[in-house]
Amino acid sequence: MKGLKVSCVLLAVVLLTNIFLVMYVRTTVEELLELVDTAYENILYGKDYSGEYVTDICLRLEDSLTVMRIVINHGEIDEIESCLKRISGAVSAKSDDAVVYLNELRFHIDNLYEREMLSIGNIF
């Protein structure tokens, strides 16, 4: 009986931790997507290649990486960092490829939350 109580408490702790981590990932993803959308609009419509938008995305990502590296697959984070490097190169070259790389970055960031949600599809 004591083992059952301990198991239930541990299960509750794991579920609560998962809920808080998923909430953190969701808020971080929403903030990053907002920054990506702003950069996308400024580069596509305003032809603003100043690079400050990419710097904002990098800074926000660096702020959240300490927790994200615990929760998220390292391959996903490496893909995001790789996209950011390609975006930085395209922005500094004032290339229209920055828009393509921003779309790719948006896909990878949006995919983070979908993969971390506790759902039947992610379990099986």
C-alpha positions as CSV (number, residue, x, y, z in Angstrom):
1,M,0.0,0.0,0.0
2,K,2.9,2.3,0.8
3,G,4.4,1.7,-2.6
4,L,1.1,2.6,-4.3
5,K,1.0,6.0,-2.5
6,V,4.6,6.7,-3.4
7,S,3.9,5.8,-7.0
8,C,0.9,8.1,-7.1
9,V,2.8,11.0,-5.6
10,L,5.6,10.5,-8.1
11,L,3.2,10.4,-11.0
12,A,1.6,13.6,-9.8
13,V,5.0,15.3,-9.6
14,V,5.9,14.2,-13.1
15,L,2.6,15.4,-14.5
16,L,2.8,18.8,-12.8
17,T,6.3,19.2,-13.9
18,N,5.3,18.4,-17.5
19,I,2.4,20.8,-17.3
20,F,4.7,23.7,-16.2
21,L,7.3,22.8,-18.8
22,V,4.8,22.7,-21.6
23,M,3.4,26.1,-20.5
24,Y,6.9,27.5,-20.5
25,V,7.6,26.1,-24.0
26,R,4.2,27.5,-25.2
27,T,4.9,31.0,-24.0
28,T,8.5,31.0,-25.3
29,V,7.3,29.7,-28.7
30,E,4.6,32.4,-28.9
31,E,7.1,35.1,-28.1
32,L,9.6,33.7,-30.7
33,L,6.9,33.4,-33.3
34,E,5.9,37.0,-32.8
35,L,9.5,38.1,-33.2
36,V,9.8,36.0,-36.4
37,D,6.6,37.5,-37.8
38,T,7.9,41.0,-37.1
39,A,11.2,40.2,-38.8
40,Y,9.4,38.6,-41.8
41,E,7.1,41.6,-42.3
42,N,10.0,44.1,-42.0
43,I,12.2,42.2,-44.4
44,L,9.5,41.3,-46.9
45,Y,7.5,44.5,-47.0
46,G,9.9,47.1,-45.7
47,K,13.1,45.7,-47.2
48,D,14.7,46.4,-43.8
49,Y,17.9,44.4,-43.7
50,S,19.3,46.1,-40.5
51,G,19.5,42.8,-38.7
52,E,18.1,44.1,-35.4
53,Y,15.2,41.7,-35.7
54,V,17.4,38.7,-36.0
55,T,19.4,39.9,-33.0
56,D,16.1,40.1,-31.0
57,I,15.3,36.5,-31.9
58,C,18.7,35.3,-31.0
59,L,18.6,37.1,-27.6
60,R,15.2,35.7,-26.8
61,L,16.3,32.2,-27.8
62,E,19.5,32.5,-25.7
63,D,17.4,33.6,-22.6
64,S,15.3,30.4,-22.9
65,L,17.9,27.9,-23.9
66,T,18.9,26.9,-20.4
67,V,15.4,25.4,-19.7
68,M,14.7,24.5,-23.4
69,R,17.8,22.3,-23.6
70,I,16.5,20.2,-20.7
71,V,13.1,19.7,-22.4
72,I,13.6,19.9,-26.1
73,N,15.4,17.5,-28.4
74,H,18.9,18.9,-29.1
75,G,18.5,18.3,-32.8
76,E,15.5,20.7,-32.9
77,I,17.5,23.4,-31.1
78,D,20.4,22.8,-33.5
79,E,18.1,23.2,-36.5
80,I,16.8,26.5,-35.1
81,E,20.4,27.8,-34.4
82,S,21.3,26.7,-38.0
83,C,18.4,28.7,-39.4
84,L,19.4,31.7,-37.4
85,K,22.9,31.6,-38.8
86,R,21.5,31.3,-42.4
87,I,19.2,34.2,-41.7
88,S,22.0,36.4,-40.3
89,G,24.1,35.6,-43.4
90,A,21.2,36.4,-45.8
91,V,20.3,39.7,-43.9
92,S,23.9,40.8,-44.0
93,A,24.1,40.1,-47.7
94,K,20.7,41.8,-48.1
95,S,19.4,38.7,-49.9
96,D,15.8,37.9,-50.4
97,D,16.6,34.4,-49.2
98,A,16.2,35.7,-45.6
99,V,12.4,35.4,-46.1
100,V,12.7,31.8,-47.0
101,Y,14.9,31.1,-44.0
102,L,12.5,32.9,-41.8
103,N,9.7,30.7,-43.0
104,E,11.9,27.7,-42.2
105,L,12.7,29.1,-38.7
106,R,9.0,29.7,-38.1
107,F,8.2,26.0,-39.0
108,H,10.9,24.7,-36.6
109,I,9.8,27.0,-33.8
110,D,6.1,26.2,-34.3
111,N,6.9,22.5,-34.3
112,L,8.5,22.7,-30.9
113,Y,5.3,23.2,-29.0
114,E,3.5,20.5,-31.0
115,R,6.2,17.9,-30.1
116,E,6.3,18.7,-26.4
117,M,2.5,18.6,-25.8
118,L,1.4,15.6,-23.8
119,S,-0.9,13.8,-26.3
120,I,-1.6,10.3,-27.4
121,G,0.1,10.9,-30.7
122,N,3.3,11.9,-28.9
123,I,3.2,8.9,-26.6
124,F,2.7,6.2,-29.1
